[in-house]
Each structure stands twice: as structure tokens, then as C-alpha cells.
Amino acid sequence: MDPLLIVALGLIGMFVLIALHVPVGVAMAATGLICFWLLDGNFALAFSILKTETTTALASLELAIIPLFLLMGGFATAAGMSNDLYRLAQTFLGHRRGGLALATIGACAGFGAVCGSSIATAATMTRVALPQMRERGYAATLAAGSIAGGGSLGMLIPPSILMVLYAILTEQSVLALFAAAVIPGIITVAFYNVAISVYVRLNPETAPATLRASRQERLKATRQSWRVIFLAFVVSGGIYGGIFTVSEAAAVGSAFAFLFYMTGPERNRRNLLEVLGDTAGTTAMLFIVIIGAATMSYFVTLSGAPSEITAWIRDLGLPPIAVIGLLAVMFIILGSVFDTTAGMVITLPFVYPLILELGYDPIWWGLVMIVLIEVGMITPPIGLNVFVLHGMAPHLPLSTIFRGIVPFLIADVARLAVFILFPQVVLWLPQYLGFTSYF
């Protein structure tokens, strides 16, 4: 059979398996195994690749970063740090019109620096921020939109699990990716704040003004938030200051988060078991995805499909920016349908060689791709963050949440244009800091 035909049939089969609710990692591994066998004719060799990739993943010290960051986020959430962080943002911003929505964006950014997961950030802020805003008369559209939009910051603000996965799968520097995300993260928060400010100016009834917090209340909120501030400072400051490697920072961060949990009033046996169970389950899922992606990559590389696709696109004569535009549309659609991890690993074997062929920086593309998937998470008609929010607050209709997201989608289009048209916005900081080493 023609190799490209096998690739096409393999991809169709993989999507069918995913549609039948087969786990993405298992679907990718099965596709890679069967298609490699069809291409090479040696089932023993195909199966040996699956065994080798499984052993490599389980023995990888670099992959230990994933469960450590997951543990840190789990213990931080269980210790009530999200409540402390939201209270801090509220005392400084709550008196402004739309201030609680601004506080929600700030709290999402801060919690993303500890948690590293968009879904976890959206779920946590739904519990913490939604009741606060609704009690103070905020419109459901603005409250839901700020949580769904701000929740997507979880995968953009370092440390980000998706950035770690991208670095591992493409053999890039995770330090460079973390540094590349700093300025875009600040720009994203600023654009979201502008979107909220314009929205409440045009619709003042959606966000009543509240009383300004006193200096004593702000000092009290700051003191109460010392754990999350300390944790973010130790992890991020240690990484960017060259004190820790990323692996060491993950270990130190999870140790401190565990210490804060065990010494806080929120500790109990049930919470501890939930954090450990959730971390184990998520880690296992991510390892299966990594093993499946690596197995599928062998088959895709053997088929020659990436070079064929690259040559076909090159022969079209499209300028590189037009190709990036087409990829942007594709990733936003994927992000609205697939889990963030699945959307990235399924496309990497095909898209990554194309990006290199077009002459784009892989660190820049990693950041842009994550932002695109992140935008997809709040894009109709699906948007995973929207369904997470709706699942935790079923009294909010999906139509209400999607209406609230519109200002944030407009801000997303603006920031994506900045990141794509001006790559140095993304690349300046990692180049300045000299982060080029792998892990």
C-alpha cells in the first residue's frame, strides 16, 4: 500500500477510536503500532517500539516534572491558597467598576503560576469567584466570561504542564518556553483587563461599583496570601534566577505546597487521598499520551508524510504568514473540540517539521500554539473551559456563558495578532536570559 494512504487511513481510524471514547493515548499507540506493521511488515519490530517507548517514558527523569507540578497545584488548591489569592486581588481591585472581574483575571494568572492547568484554574475559580461576583450584583455574563477567559491562563503562565510536554516531545528547552511565556502572559492579562473595562463602561449595569478596601484590609489580605506569594516567588524566582533547574523547582514547590497543606486548617485524610489520587490519575493519562504520541511519531516518520506535506505546502507558493494563519484556524478548532494535550500531540508529527521548514523559531511556535489551543478552549460551539464552568454551575445556561466570553475572544484575536506579527515579543526574554539548555 502507498505510505500516504496508510497514514490517511490510520488518522481516520484514530479519530474513529477517539470518537468511540477510546483514550487518546491508547488510540494513538494502536494507530502507530498497526500502521507501522503495515508499512514495515514486521509486527515484532512494531511491538518492540511500543515496549521501548514505554520503558523510556517510565525511566525518564525529565518526565518527573509533570507529577511534581501536578502535586504542587493539588496541594495548593487543597490548602485554600486560591481563596487567599482571590481575596488579595479583590481588596486591591474590587472597588473599581468591574473590579471583581479584574480580580478574577488576576487571581487566575496568579493561581496559574502555581497550578499549571487551565481546567483546574477554571474549576477552582468557579468555586471561589462566581459566588462572590453574583452576590455583589455582577451580571452572569460578565462573571462567567471572566472565569472562562481567565481560566485559560492556567496553561500560559509558567509553570505549564503543556509547555513541559511540548519541550519533551520536541526536545526544546523548557526554561526557554517558560521565559517566552512571561511577556505574553502579562500582555494577556492587560488585554483582558482592557476588555473588561470597555465592557463595563458600555454596560455599567453589569458590574456595580463596591466600596474601596481600607489599608488595614489590604494588609490583612496580603498577610493571609503569604503562602501563595512565597510559593510562586520560590518556584519562578528559582528558575529564572538560575538557582534551580525546572526539575528541582518542581520538587521544591511540591514540597512547600505539601508543608503548607499539612500545617493548615484545611488538611484531612480525604483531601490528601483526593490530591494523591488525582495526581496519579492525571500523570498516568499524560504518560499514556506521551507513549502513544512517540509510537505514532515512529510510524509517521517512516511513512515520509511530514516531508510530503511540507513539500506540497511549499509548492502552493503561499507566504509563510498565510500558512501560519491557516494553522491558527486549525488549532483554534482543535482546541474547541479536543482536550488540550490531545490537540497538541496529535498534530505535532505533521506541524512541527512544517514550522521548521518555514524557518520559524520552535520556541515561538510552542508559545503561539499553546495560546491558540487556549483560545479554542473558550470558542463556541464547544470550548472545554465553558463546559467545565457549566458543569460546576449548572444554573448558568451555556448561552449566557458564551455571551460573556465574546469580549475575551476579541481580546484574544488582538493578542494573537501581536504574538504572530511581532515574534520578538515572545523571543526577547529567553534570548536575553540565555535560556538555551534542555531542562
N, C-alpha and C positions, 0 to 999 in steps of 0.2 A: 504493500500500500504506500501511497505517497505520504511522506512525513507530515506535510502541512495538513493533509486530510485527517491524519491520525490526531494531530493537535486540535483541529476543529471539532472532531467527534469527541475527543477527550474533554474539551471545555464544555461542550453541550452535556455530556454525561455528568461532569462535575456539578454544573448548575442544576441539573435534574436531581442529583443526590441532595444538594443543599435545599432545594425546594421541598424535598421529602423529609426535611428536618434532620438529615444526617449531619453531625457536627462538621464544621468547615474543615478542620484539620484532618479528620478521617476521610472526608470526600477528596481532599487534595492528595493525600497519601495513596488512596485507592486509585485515583486517576493516574498519578505518576507511576505507580507500580505496574498497572495493566498496560499503559501506553508505552512505557519503557520496554516491557516484554514484547509488545507488538513490533516496536522499532528494531530491537536487538535480537529478538528470538531466543533469548536466554533467560528463562524465568529465575533460575538460581542467582544469576548476576543481579537481576532486578530486585530480588528479595534481599540480597546482601547489602544493597544500597540503603534499603529501609532499615536494616539492622544497624548499619554503620552510622546513619544519621541519628538514630535513637540513642546509641551509645555516646556519640559526640555531644548531643544536647544534654544528656543527663550528667556527663562528666565536665561540662563547661563551667569554668569559674565565672566567666563573664555573665552567663545567664542567671547567676545567683543574685544579680542586681534586682531582677524582677520580683521574686518573693520578698526581698528585703524592703523595697519601696512599697509593695502592697501591704506588708506588715506595718510599716510606719503609718501609712494612711489609715489602716484599720484601727490601730491603737489610738491615733489622734482623734478619729471620729468617736470611738467609744469613750475617750476621756473627756468629751464635751468641748473640745477646742473650737469646733465650728460655731457653737453658741457664743463663746468668748470673742471670737473674731468678728462675728456679726454685730455683737453689742458694741465693740470698739468702733466699727465703721458707722454704726448708727449714731453714736454720740457725737461724732465729728461731722457727719453729713446729713443727719436726719432732719435738721431744721430747714434745709433748703427745699424748695418745691421740687418734688421728685427725689428728695434726698434719700428715702429708704430704697428706692430703686438703684440710685447711685451706690448706696451702701451695699446692696446685694451684689452688684458688679465687683466692687472692691473686695468683698468677702469671698466671692467665687475665685478671684485672682489669688488672694492670699491662701485660701484653702487648696487651690490647685497646686501651689508651691509645696504643700505638704502631702497631698493625696495623689496627684498624678493621673487621675482618671476623670473623664468628663461625665460619665454616667454616675459615678459616685458623688461628684460635686453637685450635679443637678438634683440627685435624690436627697442629699444632705440639706441643700439649701431650700428644697421644697418643704422639708420638715421645719427648718429654722425660720426662713424669711417669709414664706407665704402667709402664715397666720398673723405675723407682725404687720405686714402691709395691709391685709384685709381688715384687721381690727382698727387700723387708723384711716380707713376710708379710701384706700387706693383701689382704683378700678381693677377688675380681674384681668383685663387685657394687659395692662402695664405690669402688674405683679407677675403674671405667668410669663410674659415675654422677657422680662429682665432675668428671671431664673433660668429659663431655657437658653437664652443667649449667653448669659454669664456662665452657665454650667459648661458650655463648650470650651471655656478657658482651661478646664482641667487638663486637657491633653496638650495645651500650648505652653503653659507656664512650667518651667523645669522644676523638679524632675518629672518627666513624662514617660510613662510606660511605652507609648507608641514610638517616641524618639529612640528609646533603648532598642526596641525591636528593629526599627529601621537601620540603626547603626550596626546591629548584629548581622542582619540579612544582607547589607550592602558593604560591610567591612569599612565603615566610616567611623570617624571619631565622635563618640557620644559627648565628649567635652565640647567639641566644636558645635554640635547640634544644640546643646543646652545654651551655649553662649549666643548662638544665632537667634534663639527664641526670645532673648531678653528685650531687645528693642521692639520687635513685632508685638510682644506681649504688652508693653507699655502703650504702643500705638493703638492696639485693640481696645484696651481699657479706655483710652482717651476718645476714640471714635464712638464707643458705646455710650460714654458719658455725654457726648455731644448729641447723639441720637435721642437720649432720654430728655436732655434739656430742651431740645427743639420740640419734642412730642408734648411735653407738659406745658410748654409755652402756647402751643396751638390748642391743647386740650386741658386747660387748667383744672377742670372738674375731676380729672383722673388721678390727681395727686395733691391732696390738701396739704397746706403748709403746717408744720408742727413747731413746738417750742424748741428754742435753742438749748442744748445741754449746758449746764454750768461747768466751770473749770474743775470743780471737785468731782463731778460726774465723769468728766473725760479722764481725769487722773485715775479714778477708780476703775474705769473700763480698761485703761491701759495696763494697770497693775494686774487686773484679772486675766488679761490676754498675754501675760509674760511667757507662758509656755509655748504658745504657737509662734510668737515672735522669736523666741530663743531657738526653737527647732528650725524655723526657716533660715535664721541667720547662721546657725551652725552648719546646716547642710549646704545651702547655697554659698555662704561665705567660705566654707572649707573647700568647696570645689573650685570656685573662681579665684580664691586666694592661693591655690596650689598646695594647701595643707593636706587634703585628702584626694585620693583617686575617687572616681564615681562609686566604685565598689565599696571602698572604705566609708564614704559619706553615707551610702545606703545602710551600711551596718551600724554606724554611729547614730544615724537618725532613727532607725528602728529601735535601737537600744534605749535612747532617750524617750521615745514615744511610749515604749513599754514601761519605763520607770515612771513617767507622768501618769500613765493609766493606773499602775499599781498603787501609787501614792495618793490618788484622787478619790473622791467620794463615789464616783460612778462605777468603780470596779465591782464585779461579781462573777461568779463562775460561769453563768450563762453567757454574758458578754464576751468573756475570754474565749470560750469554746466557739462562739459565733465568729470572732475575728480569726481564730486559727483555722476554722473550717472554711470560711470564705476565702482566705488567703490560699489554702491548699487547693481548693476547687478552681480558683482563677488561675493559679500557677500551672496546674495540670492542663487546663484548657489551653493556655498560651504555649506550653511546651508541645502539646499535640499539634497546634497550628504551626509552630516552627518546624517540627519534624515533617509534617505534611508539605509545607512550603519548600523545604530543602529537597524532599523526594521529587516533588513536581518540577523543581528547577532543573534537576538532572535530565529529566525527560524532555523538557522544553529546550534546553541547551543542545542535547543530542539531535533534536529534530531540525535545528537551524532556523526555527521560526523567528527568533528575535532579529537575526540579521536579515531575513527575508522581509519582515515587516518594516525594518529600518530602511532598507533599500527601496521598498515600494513607496514609503512616505517621501523619501528623498527624491524619487523620480517624479512625484507630483509637482515639485517645484514650489511648494508652499514656503513662505518665510518662516523661520523658527518661531516667531512670536505667534503666528497663526496656529502652529502645531500645539503650542502651549495653551492657546485659547481652547482648542478642541479637547485637549486633555483636561482642562479645568472643568468644562461642562461634563465630561465623562465622570470625573471624580466627585463632583457635587451630586450627580445622580446616584453613583455607587454609595456615597456616604448617606444618602437618604434612604437607601434600601438595605444595605449590608451593615453588619457590625463593623466598627472602625478598623479592628485588626484584620478582619476578613477582606475588607475593601482594599487594604494596602497589600497584603501578602499575595492575593490572587493576581494583582496587576504587576507587581514588581518584576517578575521574569521577563515581561514584554516591554514595560515602560522604561525601566532603568537603563537598559542598553540604548534606547532611543534618546534619552536625555543626554547621555554621554556623547552619543554620535552628533547631536545638535550643538555640542560644545558648552552646555550649561553646567554650572557647578553642582555636584551631587548634594552638598550641604544645603545650598539654596533650594534645590528641588525638594529635599526632605522636608524642609520647613513649609514650603508652599503647598506641598501635597497634604501635609497634616492640617493646614488651615483649610484647604479645600474639603477634606473629609469632615472636618469640624463644621463647616458651613452646611454640608449635607445633612448633618445631624439635626438641624432645625429647619430643613427645607421641606415644604409640602410635596407630595401628599403623605409622606411617612415621617421621617425625622425621628430618630430614636430618642433623643432628649425630650421631644414632645410627648412621646408615649410613656416614658419614664415618669414625667411630671403628671400626666393624666392618670397613670396607674396609682400614683401616690395621692392624688387629689381628684378622685373620680367625679366630684361635683362640678369640676370645671369642664365644660364642653370642649372638644377638640377645636371647634371653630373659633372659640374665644382665645385659646392659646395661639392658634395660627395668626389671628388678627394682631395679637400682641407682639408677635415675632417680626412683623413687617419692618418697623424702624431698624431693627438689628440686622435684618437681611440687607437693607440699604447700606448700613454702615459696613457690612461685610464686603459688599461689592467694591466700596471705596477703598477699603484697606487692602483687598486683594490686588486692585489696580496699582496701588503703591508698591506692594511687595514684588509684583511681576515686572513692572516698568522700571523700577529702581532697585536692582538686586543688591546694591551696596547697603541698603537699609538692613538687609538680613546678614550680609557677609562682613560688614565693617568690624563688629565687635570680636568675632572669633579670629579674624586676621590680626586685629590689634593685640589681642591677648596671646596670639601664637599657639592656639589650641589645634595641634595637628596630630598628636599621638593617638593611637587606638586604645580607648579605655584608659 
